[in-house]
Amino acid sequence: MTPLLIVLAVGIVLHTIVGLITRTPEEDTTPLRWKAWHTFLTGLASTALIVAVVIGYHLATGVMLPFWALVLAVDLLTLGWKLVRHRQRVAERRSLQSLFDRPSLGEGA
């Protein structure tokens, strides 16, 4: 098995797990067709960006980076960003819920 296929297989599994962990109530109402197109377009854009970085790096230094290593780096950065953003959303949701749970000024007196 080539390193690229291994990275793609591991990426699919990790993205699925992180997607399930970070699922929000808004995403449950999003149509599956939109999710599929969004995933496809995001993947296409990130692939184009990786190719541009590889070509730019090759033109600047003369060294060709392995494509699978860049895909792995981008996947890990994306997964980390998703998890950090999810933690921020959970903290915001908790702080808002604590504000709603607090009694108003004249309430309960």
Long-range contacts (C-beta under 8 A, 24 or more apart in sequence): 2-68, 3-66, 3-68, 3-69, 4-67, 4-68, 4-71, 6-68, 7-68, 7-71, 7-72, 7-75, 8-71, 10-75, 11-71, 11-72, 11-75, 14-75, 14-79, 15-75, 15-78, 15-79, 18-79, 18-82, 18-83, 21-83, 21-86, 22-82, 22-83, 22-85, 22-86, 24-89, 46-74, 46-78, 49-74, 50-74
